[in-house]
Amino acid sequence: MKKKAHAEQLFRVGGKPGRRQNPSTRHQRPQISSILNDKHMKKSKKLKQSVRDLTRLTTSQLENEGAYTPLFDFQIEVVGIILTKVYSLMEVMEGEDYQPVISETSREGAPRLKCNPCEEILQDYLSILLRALRGLGMNTDSKELKRAEEDQLKQLLDEMKES
């Protein structure tokens, strides 16, 4: 029983081992989760709204093409999340203090130039986004290939009719 009571004290918010808290004063301290939620609430709402807007846009584009099915809903939401990440990263990269190349000093004291990690992250997000769009059939590369194949087929059929 003593071990269980001691473990409860350790894992209580604001609890210290060896001291029991008065139940009436236990929740007077601000909890970390409430501080984080208050601090990031506006940003979280903005991101969620951005994801919703992008999913609606993607859904409407697929509906206009006649390619939408409810099976795509989860994948469309993933595309919205990735697009939101890409746009927020691009906002960071458009800042005045952003530098695409970072200068570091090695242990020996020699200057070293390094690519900013944001550039690599953006490339990773874009490659993931292209794969997700390809899964939805929205990648323009595949459409150009289909058009080229159709054009070649039309040319072949026209040649066959002429001869």
Backbone as numpy.savetxt, mean C-alpha at the origin, in Angstrom:
# Nx Ny Nz CAx CAy CAz Cx Cy Cz
-1.23 -19.51 42.54 -2.04 -18.31 42.54 -1.19 -17.05 42.54
-0.08 -17.08 43.28 0.77 -15.89 43.34 1.37 -15.58 41.98
1.76 -16.62 41.22 2.36 -16.40 39.90 1.35 -15.77 38.96
0.09 -16.21 39.04 -0.93 -15.66 38.16 -1.19 -14.20 38.49
-1.26 -13.86 39.74 -1.50 -12.46 40.15 -0.32 -11.59 39.73
0.89 -12.11 39.86 2.07 -11.35 39.46 2.07 -11.12 37.95
1.68 -12.13 37.16 1.63 -11.99 35.71 0.57 -10.96 35.30
-0.55 -10.95 36.01 -1.59 -9.97 35.71 -1.09 -8.55 35.97
-0.30 -8.38 37.02 0.25 -7.05 37.31 1.24 -6.62 36.24
2.05 -7.55 35.74 3.03 -7.21 34.72 2.39 -6.77 33.42
1.30 -7.41 33.04 0.69 -7.13 31.75 -0.42 -6.08 31.82
-0.68 -5.54 32.98 -1.67 -4.49 33.11 -1.07 -3.19 32.58
-1.88 -2.38 31.90 -1.39 -1.11 31.37 -1.02 -0.22 32.54
0.22 0.21 32.56 0.69 1.08 33.63 1.00 0.33 34.91
0.86 -0.99 34.90 1.10 -1.77 36.11 2.58 -2.00 36.35
2.98 -1.98 37.59 4.36 -2.26 37.95 4.36 -3.48 38.86
5.36 -4.34 38.74 5.39 -5.51 39.62 5.55 -5.08 41.06
4.79 -5.75 41.91 4.92 -5.48 43.34 3.98 -4.39 43.84
3.30 -3.67 42.97 2.37 -2.63 43.40 0.99 -2.92 42.86
0.04 -2.87 43.72 -1.35 -3.04 43.29 -1.93 -1.66 43.05
-2.72 -1.56 41.99 -3.33 -0.27 41.68 -4.76 -0.25 42.19
-5.18 0.91 42.58 -6.55 1.11 42.98 -7.42 1.04 41.73
-8.48 0.23 41.72 -9.31 0.11 40.51 -9.90 1.43 40.04
-10.13 2.37 40.92 -10.72 3.64 40.52 -9.70 4.54 39.82
-8.41 4.39 40.10 -7.40 5.23 39.47 -6.64 4.52 38.36
-6.97 3.28 38.09 -6.24 2.49 37.11 -6.28 3.10 35.72
-7.41 3.65 35.29 -7.56 4.11 33.92 -7.38 5.61 33.78
-6.76 6.26 34.75 -6.56 7.69 34.65 -5.40 8.03 33.72
-4.44 7.15 33.61 -3.32 7.38 32.70 -3.78 7.18 31.27
-3.29 7.99 30.35 -3.67 7.77 28.95 -3.02 6.49 28.44
-3.79 5.71 27.73 -3.27 4.47 27.18 -2.59 4.75 25.85
-1.62 3.94 25.52 -0.84 4.14 24.30 -1.74 4.04 23.08
-2.65 3.08 23.08 -3.51 2.90 21.90 -4.38 4.12 21.66
-4.87 4.76 22.73 -5.71 5.94 22.53 -4.89 7.12 22.03
-3.65 7.24 22.48 -2.78 8.33 22.01 -2.49 8.14 20.52
-2.14 6.90 20.12 -1.85 6.64 18.73 -3.09 6.85 17.85
-4.24 6.40 18.36 -5.46 6.56 17.56 -5.80 8.04 17.37
-5.66 8.84 18.44 -5.95 10.26 18.31 -4.96 10.94 17.37
-3.71 10.55 17.46 -2.66 11.19 16.66 -2.79 10.87 15.18
-3.15 9.65 14.87 -3.17 9.21 13.47 -4.58 9.04 12.91
-5.58 9.52 13.63 -6.95 9.32 13.19 -7.22 10.01 11.86
-6.78 11.25 11.71 -7.03 11.99 10.48 -6.34 11.33 9.30
-5.10 10.90 9.50 -4.35 10.26 8.42 -4.99 8.93 8.05
-5.45 8.19 9.05 -6.08 6.90 8.79 -7.37 7.08 8.01
-8.19 8.06 8.38 -9.44 8.31 7.66 -9.15 8.73 6.23
-8.13 9.55 6.04 -7.77 10.00 4.70 -7.32 8.83 3.84
-6.51 7.92 4.41 -6.04 6.77 3.66 -7.19 5.83 3.31
-8.09 5.59 4.27 -9.22 4.71 4.00 -10.12 5.29 2.92
-10.33 6.61 2.97 -11.15 7.25 1.94 -10.48 7.17 0.57
-9.16 7.32 0.56 -8.42 7.22 -0.70 -8.53 5.81 -1.28
-8.42 4.80 -0.43 -8.55 3.41 -0.89 -9.95 3.18 -1.44
-10.99 3.69 -0.73 -12.36 3.53 -1.21 -12.56 4.20 -2.57
-12.02 5.41 -2.71 -12.17 6.13 -3.98 -11.49 5.38 -5.13
-10.30 4.88 -4.87 -9.57 4.16 -5.92 -10.23 2.84 -6.28
-10.82 2.16 -5.29 -11.53 0.91 -5.60 -12.79 1.21 -6.41
-13.48 2.29 -6.09 -14.66 2.67 -6.88 -14.26 3.00 -8.33
-13.17 3.73 -8.48 -12.69 4.09 -9.81 -12.32 2.85 -10.62
-11.61 1.93 -10.00 -11.21 0.69 -10.67 -12.42 -0.14 -11.03
-13.37 -0.23 -10.11 -14.59 -1.00 -10.37 -15.37 -0.40 -11.53
-15.49 0.91 -11.55 -16.25 1.54 -12.64 -15.55 1.36 -13.98
-14.22 1.40 -13.99 -13.50 1.17 -15.24 -13.71 -0.25 -15.75
-13.68 -1.21 -14.83 -13.92 -2.60 -15.24 -15.36 -2.79 -15.71
-16.31 -2.13 -15.04 -17.71 -2.23 -15.47 -17.91 -1.63 -16.85
-17.24 -0.51 -17.13 -17.36 0.11 -18.45 -16.82 -0.78 -19.55
-15.80 -1.56 -19.24 -15.23 -2.47 -20.22 -16.01 -3.79 -20.30
-16.92 -3.99 -19.34 -17.68 -5.24 -19.31 -16.89 -6.40 -18.76
-15.84 -6.12 -17.99 -14.98 -7.18 -17.47 -15.14 -7.37 -15.96
-16.06 -6.64 -15.33 -16.20 -6.73 -13.87 -17.00 -7.95 -13.47
-16.51 -8.65 -12.47 -17.27 -9.70 -11.78 -17.06 -9.50 -10.29
-17.99 -9.91 -9.47 -17.82 -9.76 -8.02 -16.60 -10.51 -7.47
-16.09 -11.46 -8.22 -14.90 -12.19 -7.79 -13.67 -11.30 -7.72
-13.71 -10.18 -8.44 -12.58 -9.26 -8.47 -12.56 -8.30 -7.28
-13.57 -8.30 -6.43 -13.68 -7.29 -5.37 -12.44 -7.24 -4.47
-11.97 -8.41 -4.04 -10.81 -8.43 -3.15 -9.56 -7.92 -3.88
-9.39 -8.35 -5.10 -8.22 -7.92 -5.88 -8.29 -6.43 -6.19
-9.49 -5.91 -6.41 -9.65 -4.48 -6.65 -9.28 -3.69 -5.40
-9.64 -4.20 -4.23 -9.27 -3.53 -2.99 -7.76 -3.54 -2.80
-7.12 -4.63 -3.16 -5.65 -4.71 -3.07 -5.02 -3.68 -4.00
-5.56 -3.53 -5.20 -5.05 -2.53 -6.13 -5.22 -1.13 -5.55
-6.36 -0.87 -4.90 -6.58 0.43 -4.26 -5.58 0.70 -3.15
-5.27 -0.32 -2.37 -4.30 -0.16 -1.28 -2.91 0.13 -1.85
-2.53 -0.62 -2.87 -1.20 -0.42 -3.47 -1.10 0.97 -4.10
-2.16 1.39 -4.81 -2.16 2.72 -5.42 -2.05 3.81 -4.35
-2.75 3.63 -3.23 -2.67 4.60 -2.15 -1.25 4.68 -1.60
-0.61 3.52 -1.45 0.79 3.50 -0.99 1.69 4.22 -1.98
1.48 3.96 -3.27 2.31 4.59 -4.30 2.13 6.11 -4.25
0.88 6.57 -4.16 0.62 8.01 -4.14 1.20 8.67 -2.89
1.09 8.02 -1.73 1.65 8.61 -0.51 3.17 8.64 -0.57
3.78 7.62 -1.16 5.23 7.61 -1.31 5.68 8.69 -2.29
4.90 8.90 -3.34 5.25 9.95 -4.30 5.12 11.34 -3.67
4.17 11.52 -2.74 4.06 12.79 -2.02 5.32 13.05 -1.21
5.83 12.00 -0.58 7.07 12.14 0.19 8.22 12.51 -0.73
8.24 11.89 -1.91 9.33 12.12 -2.85 9.25 13.49 -3.50
8.08 14.11 -3.50 7.93 15.44 -4.08 8.29 16.55 -3.11
8.60 16.20 -1.87 8.94 17.20 -0.86 10.24 17.93 -1.20
10.37 19.13 -0.66 11.55 19.95 -0.96 12.84 19.36 -0.39
12.75 18.68 0.74 13.96 18.14 1.37 14.31 16.74 0.89
13.58 16.20 -0.07 13.86 14.87 -0.59 15.04 14.90 -1.55
15.92 13.92 -1.39 17.08 13.78 -2.28 17.11 12.35 -2.81
17.13 12.16 -4.13 17.16 10.80 -4.68 18.48 10.07 -4.42
19.54 10.83 -4.24 20.85 10.24 -3.95 21.30 10.74 -2.59
21.68 9.81 -1.72 22.10 10.14 -0.36 23.62 9.98 -0.27
24.26 10.92 0.37 25.70 10.84 0.57 25.97 10.33 1.99
26.73 9.25 2.08 27.09 8.67 3.37 28.60 8.68 3.52
29.06 8.59 4.74 30.49 8.51 5.01 30.79 7.11 5.54
31.75 6.43 4.91 32.10 5.09 5.34 32.91 5.13 6.63
33.21 3.97 7.19 34.00 3.90 8.42 35.40 4.46 8.22
35.88 4.33 7.00 37.21 4.85 6.70 37.19 6.35 6.46
36.02 6.95 6.36 35.91 8.39 6.15 35.71 8.80 4.71
35.59 7.83 3.82 35.40 8.14 2.41 33.92 8.40 2.12
33.61 9.39 1.30 32.21 9.63 0.96 31.68 8.54 0.02
30.42 8.18 0.22 29.80 7.14 -0.58 28.42 7.62 -0.98
28.07 7.47 -2.26 26.75 7.84 -2.73 25.86 6.60 -2.77
24.63 6.78 -2.31 23.70 5.67 -2.21 22.33 6.12 -2.71
21.64 5.24 -3.37 20.29 5.54 -3.85 19.35 5.59 -2.64
18.44 6.56 -2.64 17.47 6.70 -1.56 16.57 5.47 -1.54
16.33 4.88 -0.36 15.50 3.67 -0.28 14.07 3.89 -0.80
13.59 5.12 -0.78 12.24 5.39 -1.30 12.15 5.05 -2.79
13.24 5.24 -3.51 13.25 4.91 -4.94 13.06 3.41 -5.15
13.75 2.61 -4.36 13.63 1.16 -4.49 12.25 0.69 -4.06
11.72 1.29 -3.00 10.39 0.91 -2.52 9.35 1.24 -3.58
9.48 2.40 -4.23 8.54 2.78 -5.27 8.59 1.79 -6.44
9.78 1.37 -6.83 9.90 0.39 -7.90 9.23 -0.93 -7.52
9.41 -1.36 -6.26 8.78 -2.59 -5.80 7.26 -2.48 -5.84
6.73 -1.36 -5.33 5.28 -1.15 -5.34 4.74 -1.13 -6.76
5.46 -0.48 -7.67 4.98 -0.40 -9.05 4.97 -1.76 -9.73
5.97 -2.59 -9.45 5.98 -3.93 -10.06 4.84 -4.78 -9.49
4.56 -4.63 -8.19 3.44 -5.35 -7.59 2.12 -4.85 -8.18
2.02 -3.54 -8.38 0.82 -2.95 -8.95 0.58 -3.45 -10.37
1.63 -3.52 -11.18 1.48 -4.01 -12.55 1.03 -5.47 -12.58
1.53 -6.28 -11.65 1.09 -7.67 -11.57 -0.39 -7.76 -11.18
-0.80 -6.90 -10.23 -2.20 -6.90 -9.81 -3.11 -6.43 -10.94
-2.68 -5.42 -11.68 -3.47 -4.94 -12.81 -3.54 -5.99 -13.92
-2.46 -6.71 -14.12 -2.45 -7.78 -15.12 -3.46 -8.86 -14.72
-3.56 -9.13 -13.42 -4.53 -10.10 -12.94 -5.96 -9.67 -13.18
-6.21 -8.36 -13.16 -7.54 -7.84 -13.44 -7.79 -7.66 -14.94
-6.76 -7.82 -15.74 -6.89 -7.61 -17.17 -6.84 -6.15 -17.55
-6.25 -5.32 -16.70 -6.20 -3.88 -16.94 -4.83 -3.40 -17.38
-3.91 -4.31 -17.59 -2.57 -3.93 -18.01 -2.60 -3.56 -19.49
-2.12 -2.39 -19.82 -2.19 -1.92 -21.21 -1.27 -2.71 -22.13
-0.21 -3.31 -21.61 0.69 -4.10 -22.45 -0.05 -5.26 -23.10
-0.87 -5.95 -22.32 -1.59 -7.10 -22.86 -2.62 -6.65 -23.89
-3.24 -5.47 -23.69 -4.22 -4.98 -24.66 -3.55 -4.63 -25.98
-2.35 -4.06 -25.93 -1.63 -3.74 -27.16 -1.26 -5.01 -27.90
-0.90 -6.05 -27.17 -0.59 -7.32 -27.82 -1.83 -7.89 -28.49
-2.98 -7.82 -27.83 -4.21 -8.33 -28.43 -4.56 -7.55 -29.69
-4.41 -6.23 -29.63 -4.69 -5.41 -30.81 -3.75 -5.77 -31.96
-2.48 -5.97 -31.65 -1.51 -6.32 -32.69 -1.86 -7.67 -33.31
-2.27 -8.63 -32.48 -2.66 -9.94 -33.00 -3.90 -9.81 -33.88
-4.87 -8.99 -33.43 -6.08 -8.79 -34.23 -5.75 -8.13 -35.56
-4.85 -7.16 -35.55 -4.45 -6.50 -36.79 -3.78 -7.49 -37.75
-2.92 -8.35 -37.21 -2.26 -9.34 -38.06 -3.28 -10.32 -38.62
-4.27 -10.70 -37.81 -5.31 -11.61 -38.26 -6.15 -10.96 -39.36
-6.48 -9.68 -39.19 -7.24 -8.96 -40.23 -6.45 -8.88 -41.53
-5.16 -8.61 -41.41 -4.33 -8.54 -42.61 -4.30 -9.89 -43.33
-4.19 -10.96 -42.57 -4.17 -12.30 -43.16 -5.49 -12.62 -43.84
-6.60 -12.27 -43.18 -7.91 -12.51 -43.77 -8.13 -11.68 -45.02
-7.66 -10.42 -45.00 -7.78 -9.56 -46.17 -6.96 -10.13 -47.34
-5.77 -10.63 -47.05 -4.94 -11.23 -48.10 -5.60 -12.47 -48.68
-6.24 -13.24 -47.82 -6.92 -14.46 -48.27 -8.10 -14.11 -49.17
-8.82 -13.04 -48.83 -9.98 -12.62 -49.65 -9.53 -12.09 -51.00
-8.41 -11.37 -51.02 -7.91 -10.79 -52.25 -7.42 -11.86 -53.23
-6.87 -12.92 -52.71 -6.31 -13.94 -53.61 -7.31 -15.00 -53.94
